[in-house]
Amino acid sequence: MEEFVNDRNRAAGDDPPVTAVASRRVKQGREQEFEEWLSGILAAANEAPGYLGSEVLRPSDSEDDNEYRVVFRFDHASNLHAWENSKERQRWLRKA
């Protein structure tokens, strides 16, 4: 995401609201484990400054669809950037 949120590319004082999308492919049979991990990282994100919420788009019932999409919303680009670089998020990513 960093390529989209970069202080050098922002005009002075411009810190708009942002939406970010993350995708993860989950191995068949590991969906419950992923759902538990997802619940945890979303709870952690909920504590981040400027976090406005998330939507989870789960795979369809199709056998070949195993992709989860998670939409994160933050009040300011700088808060998304802070969350992406936070130690808490890094801890959750290591658990994935």
Rosetta blueprint (number, residue, H / E / L):
1 M L
2 E L
3 E L
4 F L
5 V L
6 N L
7 D H
8 R H
9 N H
10 R L
11 A L
12 A L
13 G L
14 D L
15 D L
16 P L
17 P L
18 V E
19 T E
20 A E
21 V E
22 A E
23 S E
24 R E
25 R E
26 V L
27 K L
28 Q L
29 G L
30 R L
31 E H
32 Q H
33 E H
34 F H
35 E H
36 E H
37 W H
38 L H
39 S H
40 G H
41 I H
42 L H
43 A H
44 A H
45 A H
46 N H
47 E L
48 A L
49 P L
50 G L
51 Y E
52 L E
53 G E
54 S E
55 E E
56 V E
57 L E
58 R L
59 P L
60 S L
61 D L
62 S L
63 E L
64 D L
65 D L
66 N L
67 E E
68 Y E
69 R E
70 V E
71 V E
72 F E
73 R E
74 F E
75 D L
76 H L
77 A H
78 S H
79 N H
80 L H
81 H H
82 A H
83 W H
84 E H
85 N L
86 S L
87 K H
88 E H
89 R H
90 Q H
91 R H
92 W H
93 L H
94 R H
95 K H
96 A L
